[in-house]
Amino acid sequence: MVLVKSPVDHEELIRILKNHGCIIKDEISTIRILSQVDYYRISAYFLPFKQENGRYRQGTSFEQVYRIYEFDRRLRNILYGALETIEIALRTRLAYFFSLKYGSLGYLDSNNFNAHHQSDKFNENIRREIERHRNIPFVRHHLEKYEGNFPLWVLMELFTFGMLSYFYSDLKTSDQKQIAGIYGANYADVRSWLRCCTDIRNICAHYGRLYYRVFSATPAGLPVSINAKRRLWGAVLVIKALYPDQDKWNREVMQEMKKLFDQYADSISLYHIAFPENWFSILNNE
């Protein structure tokens, strides 16, 4: 059996942090925080401050790192709310377009998709989601009254963001172009954006770290460097591009982000998330 690390108490964790060069200004406050937020979760936020020898850069304090953690938590909530708006609008647009063109049950016919569509896998995903939600009233209603036949606009209420992304990617190219036209974007770019949003959405849903993170999915069609595409800046540009109501984006999302960035300006580094100095003017729609 491979040995793993042994658990240590909060006092020992503080000693370890100090030995690595971390400044602890208030041990009682630090213990309170560590009793609410696991050290392993917070330790990831020390990464930007870690040197090759394993010690932290001079001046690194637990208080600053925890403020970055709090910034990340609150930013995650803002972006998760924006992704909810994107997801609901995408469901609506896909269901409306596809149903009018191919019928309520047109999704059951593989001929209505491109050659990459895996109908067996798609139908299995649908069955799984129906079974998982079978006790929800509208699902039970369609199982009992319509023998399990779900119009697409009803079924899409059960789709995950990942299923929506695959649904769009499996559309015929001409259909992808029509959906992408709603966003004023290239259809292939939208395909990559939806994959990115699936990644971001799952990170946010599981309280994952956004700060100083390299994302696995790379968005296409953005006029920024590869580094920025793989960092949070690229993710936020994608969210802005897919957000369905630009006035609401300015009024709600941007105002919340501006207040948050101003509040934590003394602790965060724009470089660590690849945000340019003029990020607000770029994201805010004039």
C-alpha positions in Angstrom: 0.0 0.0 0.0 1.3 3.5 -0.9 1.5 5.7 2.2 -0.4 8.9 2.3 -0.1 12.0 4.5 -1.4 11.8 8.0 -4.0 14.3 9.2 -2.8 17.2 11.4 -4.7 19.6 13.6 -5.1 23.3 12.9 -2.3 24.3 15.2 0.1 22.0 13.2 -1.2 23.5 9.9 -0.3 26.9 11.1 3.2 25.7 12.1 3.6 24.2 8.6 2.5 27.5 7.0 4.9 29.5 9.0 7.8 27.1 8.2 7.1 27.7 4.6 7.4 31.4 5.0 3.7 32.4 5.4 2.9 35.3 7.7 0.1 34.5 10.2 -1.2 37.8 11.7 -4.0 36.4 13.7 -3.8 32.7 14.7 -7.3 32.6 16.3 -8.8 34.0 13.1 -6.8 31.6 11.0 -8.0 28.6 13.0 -11.6 29.8 12.7 -11.2 30.0 8.9 -9.5 26.6 8.7 -12.4 25.0 10.7 -14.8 26.2 8.1 -12.7 25.9 4.9 -10.5 22.9 4.5 -6.8 23.7 4.3 -6.4 21.5 1.2 -8.9 23.8 -0.6 -7.2 27.0 0.5 -3.7 25.6 -0.2 -4.4 25.9 -4.0 -4.6 29.7 -3.6 -1.0 29.7 -2.4 0.3 28.5 -5.8 1.0 32.0 -7.2 3.2 32.7 -4.2 5.1 29.4 -4.1 8.8 29.4 -5.1 10.8 26.5 -6.5 12.3 25.7 -3.1 8.7 25.1 -1.8 8.7 28.3 0.3 6.4 31.2 -0.2 7.6 34.5 -1.5 8.6 37.1 1.1 5.6 39.0 2.5 3.0 36.3 1.7 0.3 36.3 4.4 -2.5 33.9 5.1 -4.9 36.9 5.2 -4.1 38.0 1.7 -4.4 34.4 0.4 -7.8 34.1 2.1 -8.9 37.3 0.6 -8.1 35.9 -2.8 -10.1 32.8 -1.9 -13.1 35.0 -1.0 -12.7 37.0 -4.2 -12.7 33.8 -6.2 -15.8 32.5 -4.3 -17.8 35.6 -5.0 -16.7 35.9 -8.6 -17.7 32.3 -9.1 -21.2 33.1 -7.9 -21.4 36.0 -10.4 -20.3 34.0 -13.3 -22.5 31.0 -12.3 -25.5 33.3 -12.4 -24.4 34.6 -15.9 -24.0 31.0 -17.1 -27.5 30.2 -15.9 -28.9 33.0 -18.1 -26.9 31.7 -21.0 -28.0 28.1 -20.5 -31.7 28.9 -20.3 -31.5 31.1 -23.4 -29.6 28.4 -25.3 -32.2 25.7 -24.3 -35.0 28.1 -25.6 -33.2 28.9 -28.9 -32.3 25.3 -29.7 -35.7 23.9 -28.8 -37.5 26.6 -30.8 -35.4 26.3 -33.9 -35.1 22.5 -34.0 -38.8 21.8 -33.1 -40.2 24.2 -35.8 -37.9 22.7 -38.4 -38.0 19.0 -37.5 -41.1 18.5 -35.3 -41.6 17.9 -31.6 -39.9 14.5 -31.7 -37.5 15.3 -34.5 -34.6 14.6 -32.1 -35.3 10.9 -32.3 -34.4 10.8 -36.0 -30.6 10.7 -36.5 -31.1 12.0 -40.1 -31.8 15.4 -38.6 -28.2 15.6 -37.3 -24.8 15.5 -38.8 -22.7 12.4 -39.4 -20.9 12.7 -36.1 -24.2 12.2 -34.1 -24.1 9.1 -32.0 -27.8 8.4 -31.6 -27.4 5.4 -29.3 -25.3 7.4 -26.8 -27.6 10.4 -27.2 -30.8 8.4 -26.5 -29.1 6.7 -23.6 -28.3 10.1 -22.0 -31.9 11.1 -22.5 -33.2 7.9 -20.8 -30.7 8.4 -17.9 -31.9 12.0 -17.3 -35.6 11.0 -17.5 -35.1 8.2 -15.0 -33.1 10.4 -12.7 -35.9 13.0 -12.7 -38.9 10.7 -13.0 -40.5 12.0 -9.8 -40.6 15.6 -11.0 -44.2 16.4 -11.8 -43.7 17.3 -15.5 -41.6 14.2 -16.1 -44.1 12.0 -14.4 -46.9 13.6 -16.4 -45.3 12.8 -19.8 -44.4 9.3 -18.7 -48.0 8.6 -17.7 -50.0 10.5 -20.2 -47.8 10.5 -23.3 -46.2 7.1 -22.9 -42.8 8.7 -22.3 -42.8 10.9 -25.4 -41.3 14.3 -24.6 -41.5 17.2 -27.0 -38.0 18.7 -27.4 -38.9 21.9 -25.5 -39.9 19.8 -22.5 -37.1 17.4 -22.7 -34.5 20.1 -22.8 -35.4 21.1 -19.3 -33.5 18.0 -18.3 -30.5 18.6 -20.5 -27.2 19.4 -18.8 -25.0 22.2 -20.2 -22.8 19.4 -21.7 -25.8 17.8 -23.4 -26.8 21.2 -24.9 -23.2 21.7 -26.1 -23.2 18.3 -27.8 -26.7 18.9 -29.3 -25.5 22.0 -31.0 -22.3 20.3 -32.2 -24.3 17.5 -33.7 -26.6 19.8 -35.7 -26.1 20.0 -39.4 -23.7 22.7 -40.4 -26.4 24.9 -41.9 -28.4 24.6 -38.7 -25.3 25.5 -36.6 -24.8 28.6 -38.7 -28.4 29.7 -38.1 -28.0 29.4 -34.3 -24.6 31.0 -34.3 -26.1 33.9 -36.3 -28.2 34.8 -33.3 -24.9 35.4 -31.4 -23.4 37.2 -34.4 -20.6 34.6 -34.4 -18.9 31.9 -36.5 -20.6 28.5 -36.0 -17.4 26.7 -35.3 -16.4 29.3 -32.7 -19.7 28.9 -30.9 -19.1 25.2 -30.8 -15.8 25.8 -28.9 -17.4 28.4 -26.7 -20.1 26.0 -25.6 -17.4 23.4 -24.7 -15.7 26.1 -22.6 -18.9 27.1 -20.9 -19.5 23.5 -20.0 -16.1 23.4 -18.4 -16.6 26.6 -16.5 -20.1 25.7 -15.4 -19.0 22.4 -13.9 -16.1 24.1 -12.1 -18.5 26.7 -10.6 -21.1 24.1 -9.7 -18.5 22.2 -7.7 -17.0 25.3 -6.1 -13.8 24.9 -8.0 -11.0 27.5 -8.3 -11.1 30.0 -11.1 -8.2 32.2 -9.9 -4.7 31.3 -11.4 -6.3 28.3 -13.2 -5.4 27.0 -16.6 -8.6 25.8 -18.3 -8.6 22.6 -20.4 -10.9 23.9 -23.1 -9.6 26.7 -25.4 -12.1 29.1 -27.0 -11.6 29.8 -30.7 -12.0 33.1 -32.5 -10.9 35.4 -29.7 -8.4 38.2 -30.5 -6.2 37.4 -27.5 -3.1 35.4 -26.7 -3.1 31.6 -26.1 -2.2 32.3 -22.5 -5.2 34.6 -22.1 -7.5 32.1 -23.8 -6.5 29.4 -21.3 -6.9 31.7 -18.3 -10.0 33.3 -16.7 -10.0 36.2 -19.2 -10.7 33.9 -22.1 -13.6 32.3 -20.2 -15.2 35.6 -19.3 -14.9 36.8 -22.9 -16.8 33.7 -24.0 -19.5 34.3 -21.3 -19.9 37.9 -22.5 -20.2 36.7 -26.2 -22.9 34.2 -25.4 -24.9 36.3 -22.9 -28.3 36.9 -24.5 -29.1 40.3 -23.1 -26.3 42.9 -23.3 -28.2 45.6 -21.4 -28.7 43.2 -18.5 -25.0 42.2 -18.8 -24.0 45.9 -18.3 -26.6 46.5 -15.6 -26.1 43.4 -13.5 -23.1 41.3 -14.3 -20.6 44.1 -15.1 -21.7 46.2 -12.1 -21.3 43.3 -9.7 -17.9 42.5 -11.2 -16.7 46.1 -11.0 -17.6 46.3 -7.3 -15.9 43.0 -6.5 -12.7 43.9 -8.3 -12.6 47.3 -6.6 -13.1 45.7 -3.2 -10.3 43.2 -3.6 -7.9 45.3 -5.7 -5.3 45.3 -2.9 -5.1 41.5 -2.8 -5.6 40.1 -6.3 -3.4 40.3 -9.4 -4.9 40.8 -12.8 -1.9 39.1 -14.3 -2.8 35.9 -12.5 -6.2 35.7 -14.3 -4.8 37.3 -17.6 -7.2 40.3 -17.3 -5.9 43.5 -19.0 -5.8 46.7 -17.1 -8.7 48.1 -19.2 -10.8 44.9 -18.7 -14.0 46.8 -17.7 -14.1 49.0 -20.8 -13.6 45.9 -23.0 -16.3 43.9 -21.3 -18.8 46.7 -20.8 -21.0 47.3 -23.8 -21.2 50.9 -24.8 
